[in-house]
Amino acid sequence: MDSDLSVVECSYQRHGGQVLEIFNHAILTSTALYDYAPRDLQQIETWFSNKLTGRWPILGLESSSGELRAFGSYGPFRNFPAYKYTVEHSVYVAEGFRGQGLGQTILKLLIDRARQNDYHAMIGAIDANNSASCALHDKLGFELVGKLPQVGFKFGNWLDLALYQLTLNTPDKPIDG
């Protein structure tokens, strides 16, 4: 990681506009997000608020000048009580900074945070043609556990969704309920 970068807990006040820009670039130019329409600041404010309410982390890599170069988060995998030890994560790197290991740094930070918070499994739902993200997940020990063919449609093409899972050694004493 570039020595100019710091790990930060992202906030709407400081990072909302930059998160919006990174999300919207991904929406408009890639299949990293299966959204069609760019988001607006109100949607990003709600996203931050939901993360805060759920106590879900939003971790970023910020330059000394305050430029957010990458961020990631995790949240609930599915909304049923038995999934309480499983989270789904996402990682985004700003245009112009890809291929520098920033995504790997963010994902490692999210894995560490998930362990600290006693989660047992992390899920990544990745467009199957996103070879860079698939390779990153393979490198960090995630296992390809499933592929959902043609579940998305964007840019005139059917999209396959690859599901990657990392099983963590936590919690020590899981409980029902």
Secondary structure as GFF3:
##gff-version 3
##sequence-region A 1 177
A	DSSP	beta_strand	5	9	.	.	.	ID=ss1
A	DSSP	alpha_helix	12	29	.	.	.	ID=ss2
A	DSSP	alpha_helix	41	54	.	.	.	ID=ss3
A	DSSP	beta_strand	58	63	.	.	.	ID=ss4
A	DSSP	beta_strand	68	76	.	.	.	ID=ss5
A	DSSP	three_ten_helix	81	83	.	.	.	ID=ss6
A	DSSP	beta_strand	86	93	.	.	.	ID=ss7
A	DSSP	alpha_helix	102	116	.	.	.	ID=ss8
A	DSSP	beta_strand	121	127	.	.	.	ID=ss9
A	DSSP	alpha_helix	131	139	.	.	.	ID=ss10
A	DSSP	beta_strand	143	154	.	.	.	ID=ss11
A	DSSP	beta_strand	157	167	.	.	.	ID=ss12
###
